[in-house]
Structure formats: structure tokens, C-alpha cells
Amino acid sequence: MKFNIITIFPNIIKSYCSETILKRAQQNNLITVNPVYLRDFTEDKHQTVDDTPYGGGAGMVMKPEPLYKALKSLDAIPFRKADGLSKVKKIFSGDVKKKKRTILLSPRGRQFDQRIAEEWSKYSELTFVCGRYEGVDQRVVDHMIDEEVSVGPYVLAGGELGALIIIEAVSRLIPGVLGNEESLKEETHTLEGVEYPQYTKPADFKGWKVPDVLLSGDHKRIAEWRREISR
């Protein structure tokens, strides 16, 4: 699976994705993380990616031209919105089996959750547009992406952290990425209740003891206890 991240801070992406399970997943050729430097798609000597908003207002807005060129280079603009192409052309494009999605990280987008992570783990390629400043030109939203997605009801300085959250949540659902596939079966957010508490050695630490049932060796009782406490 491939993740493209369009950003003006590619080192944020590279740094995080060079550690832990994302590093191993890349080394094992299970995922590809591709930071795309937006300033490479500008034409002026200052590599400008933002400008003042029409109608006035505080802050700067990300320009549509660099984002269009970056998305075009990745073949990531949805067919139904790009250059007047129809859905019919997509059917005969020769790329039907390659399931792609282009996402803008935005506080006004739909809330990302585990259900979406599971849905997107079936895709072959996800492209993230990381906004900055006061956001992106509305024409990006209207013509260059599939949808806006938010990682929480709050505002961040940019979309990079949101993209990383989604990449990790999606990647760990790809077969082979996790060292222990069984852990997926007992995920906190896929259970009806709350995940049960976990304990490890020592059994008694400063008088704080592990529940006796977990020391009993009776797997049936342990399973019942876990189900009960997770309700």
C-alpha cells in the first residue's frame, strides 16, 4: 500500500515513519510512505505556496496551482472532478483495480475513526493534502480531492500530524504489518465495550496486586472476567 503526503514539512513525515512498525512495514515492502514536497511544484524563486485571501481577512491561504501540480504528478486527482473527465472514462482507464483516495486533512471534515481505517486499509493508494496557514483555496476542495477528514474536534497548525495518525491506524490493519496479528482481534475501538485492563510482572508491586483470577491459570474464568469488566 502506498501513502503519499503532500506537505511543506516532509521531514516531519520522514522522521516519524522511520521508527517502530512503520519502519518495519516499509522494510518488509508492505507499505510505501512518500512525502511530497509542495514547494517543488512552485515556479517563483521564493517557492511561494500561499497568498492573501480575496475579500480580506487574517492569515494566508494555500494556493491552488502548486497543489494541483503535485496531485497531478501523483495521478491523484479524482477522475470525476479532473478536467471534466466523466466516470465512464475511469472504467476504461486501465487503472480500475488500483483503488485510490485523495484526502484533505481539515477540521471541518468527517471524523476519522476505526471504521474508516478498516475501509481505507483495502485501498492500494492514499494521498493526503496537508493544509497550513488558514487553509487551502476552496477550488482544491471542490475539484481536486475526494473528501475532507478530521482527526478530532480541534485545530492543529497543519495536517501532518493528522496524516501520520491515519497512516499508522491504517497500516496496522494491513496483513503482516503487526508482529502479532491476534492483537487486532481485541482492539479497543472494535470491541463493544472498553478494552479490559492488562497486568504484567510482578504480581505484587508496592502492595498493588494483580487480580487473583489472572493468576489462576483458568482460561475460561479469565475470559469471563475480561468480558465482564469490558462492559
Secondary structure, DSSP 8 states (H G I E B T S, - for coil): -EEEEEES-HHHHHHHHTSHHHHHHHHTTS-EEEEEEGGGG--STT---EE--TT--SS-EE-HHHHHHHHHHTT-S-TTTSTT--HHHHHTSS-TTS-EEEEEEEEEEEE--HHHHHHHTT-SEEEEEE--TT-B-HHHHHHT-SEEEESSSS--S-SHHHHHHHHHHHHTTSTTSSS-GGGGGG-GGGSSS-------S-SEETTEE--HHHHS--HHHHHHHHHHHT-
